[in-house]
Each structure stands twice: as C-alpha cells, then as structure tokens.
C-alpha cells in the first residue's frame, strides 16, 4: 500500500489598516522595517532583510559579517494582490537550498471596508521535508506567524518604527540553548 504523506498547512490572517497597495509594499519592499533582526538563519547577526521584487528574486538576509543568506525565492509576484515565496529553511533553522525540500508561503492581500486590507497567509507543503521535520517546522511556524503578522500590521499602519526593538520570537535562535527554546 502506497500512502501519501500530507501535513496540514498553517493558515493565518490579519486585518491591516492600510490599502492593499500599501500592505503589499510594506510586506515586500518594507520587510526590513518589520521582520525582527533576531530571526536570521545565518551565522552572523542580521543587518537587513530583503525580497527582490520579481519572480525568481531572492528573499534573503544581509548579515553583519557581509554574507548573504537565502531564505527563499519569489514564485509569484502580483503587486497589491498576491506573493508566493519558497521557504528554504530546514527544521533545524538552517538554510537549505534543496528546492525539492522547500515549503511555500503564499500571502494574499484583499481589500476590506474603510481602506483596510485582509492579509491571508498560508504556509504549506511541509511534507516535502519528510514526516518528522515537516511536522516540526509546521509546529514552529504555526506559533510564529501570528507574532510576525502583528509586527507587519503595525508597520503597515505606520506604528512600527523598528522590528529590531521587538522581543517576539517566532522560532528559536540557531544559537539558543535548549532551555531558551
């Protein structure tokens, strides 16, 4: 009997006090304004987080030591509507460039009343990582995305000046001890 492994996607949404155009711009070009500097997968502290604005573009971090670490790649780029990126990170929070093992994050921007935007995020395809690693990653991001979306919503509304000041942690730091996780 051949069974196909399926791991449920993580789905989160938030109402953002910004137009779809502004919300998309803050999520992408403004990523560095809200993505916490503590959320890096490199060996050096994060200096900047960047999404290149085109299909095939990198989602990456520039580190303090001058290195660049790829988080994923843009698969769909539809300004003001939809963004899909690969998530090229192992369950151990290390870069993993093997596309066959990458999960995927889709973000949709839908107009809501009073100039607001409903932002819907789906992180999926965890099964590509294998049963144990996929389940671990799903569990970690299920708890992390709400905090990250809140930081994004604050930035989109103009209330967030620096993600560096955030003490939120969506996943353990690669350098943390087990008691800190």
C-alpha positions in Angstrom: 0.0 0.0 0.0 1.4 3.4 -1.0 0.3 6.2 1.3 1.0 9.9 0.6 2.1 12.0 3.5 0.1 15.1 4.0 0.8 17.8 6.7 -1.9 20.4 7.1 -0.9 23.9 6.0 -0.7 26.8 8.5 -3.3 29.5 7.7 -3.3 32.9 9.4 -5.0 36.2 8.6 -5.0 39.7 9.9 -6.8 42.9 9.2 -4.3 45.7 8.3 -5.1 49.4 8.4 -3.7 50.1 5.0 -4.7 49.7 1.4 -3.8 46.5 -0.5 -1.1 48.5 -2.3 0.5 49.8 0.9 0.2 46.5 2.6 1.9 44.7 -0.3 4.7 47.3 -0.4 5.3 47.1 3.4 5.3 43.3 3.3 7.8 43.2 0.5 9.9 46.3 0.0 9.4 47.2 3.6 10.3 43.8 5.0 13.3 45.1 6.8 11.2 47.6 8.8 9.2 44.8 10.5 11.0 41.5 10.2 12.8 41.0 13.6 16.6 41.1 13.4 16.6 38.1 15.8 15.0 36.0 13.0 18.0 35.1 11.0 19.3 31.7 9.8 22.9 32.7 9.2 25.9 32.5 11.4 26.1 36.3 11.9 23.6 38.8 13.1 21.1 40.1 10.5 21.7 43.6 9.2 18.9 43.7 6.6 16.0 41.5 5.3 15.2 41.8 1.5 12.8 40.4 -1.0 13.8 41.1 -4.6 10.7 42.3 -6.5 10.3 39.8 -9.3 9.6 36.1 -10.0 12.8 34.3 -9.3 14.1 37.0 -7.0 15.6 36.1 -3.7 14.2 36.5 -0.2 17.5 36.9 1.8 19.2 38.5 4.7 22.4 40.5 4.7 24.4 39.7 7.7 26.8 41.8 9.8 29.8 39.8 8.5 29.0 40.6 4.9 27.4 37.3 4.0 24.0 36.9 2.4 21.8 34.0 3.4 18.9 33.0 1.2 15.5 32.3 3.0 13.7 31.5 -0.3 12.8 32.7 -3.8 9.8 34.5 -5.2 7.5 32.2 -7.1 4.6 34.6 -7.7 4.7 38.4 -7.7 1.4 40.1 -8.2 1.7 43.6 -6.6 -1.2 44.5 -4.3 -2.7 41.0 -4.7 -0.5 38.0 -4.0 3.0 36.9 -3.2 4.3 33.3 -3.1 7.8 32.5 -1.9 9.6 29.3 -1.2 10.8 28.7 2.4 14.3 27.2 2.0 14.9 26.6 5.7 15.4 23.2 7.4 13.6 22.2 10.6 16.9 23.0 12.4 16.6 26.6 11.2 19.5 26.4 8.8 19.5 27.4 5.1 18.5 24.5 2.8 18.8 25.3 -0.9 17.3 21.9 -2.0 14.2 23.2 -3.8 12.6 19.7 -3.6 12.5 20.1 0.3 11.3 23.7 0.4 7.9 24.6 1.9 6.0 27.5 0.4 4.4 30.7 1.8 1.5 32.4 0.0 0.3 35.8 1.1 -2.9 37.3 -0.3 -4.0 41.0 0.0 -7.7 41.6 -0.2 -9.4 45.0 0.1 -11.6 45.3 3.2 -14.0 48.1 4.3 -12.7 51.6 5.3 -9.5 51.3 3.3 -8.2 48.3 5.2 -6.8 45.0 3.9 -7.3 41.5 4.9 -4.0 39.7 4.7 -4.2 35.9 4.4 -1.1 33.8 4.8 -0.8 30.1 4.1 2.4 28.2 4.8 2.2 24.8 3.1 4.0 21.8 1.6 5.7 20.8 4.9 5.6 17.2 3.8 8.3 17.9 1.3 10.7 18.0 4.3 9.7 14.5 5.4 7.3 13.5 8.2 9.3 14.4 11.3 11.0 17.5 10.0 7.8 18.7 8.3 5.8 18.3 11.5 8.4 20.2 13.5 8.6 23.1 11.0 4.8 23.3 10.9 4.5 23.4 14.7 7.2 26.2 14.9 5.7 28.4 12.2 2.2 27.9 13.4 3.2 29.7 16.6 5.5 32.2 14.9 3.4 33.7 12.1 0.8 35.4 14.3 3.6 37.4 16.0 5.2 38.3 12.7 1.9 39.3 11.1 1.2 41.6 14.1 4.6 43.3 13.6 3.8 43.6 9.9 0.3 45.1 10.6 1.9 47.7 12.9 4.4 48.7 10.2 1.7 48.9 7.6 -0.4 51.1 9.8 2.7 53.3 10.3 3.0 52.4 14.0 6.2 50.3 13.9 9.5 52.1 13.5 11.9 49.2 14.1 11.5 45.5 14.2 14.8 45.5 16.0 13.1 46.6 19.2 10.8 43.6 19.1 11.2 40.9 21.7 8.9 38.5 19.9 10.4 35.2 18.8 8.7 33.1 16.2 11.4 30.4 16.3 14.4 29.7 18.4 17.6 31.3 17.5 20.0 28.9 16.0 22.4 29.8 18.8 20.0 29.4 21.6 20.3 26.7 24.2 17.5 24.1 24.6 16.3 25.8 27.8 15.8 29.0 25.8 13.7 27.2 23.2 
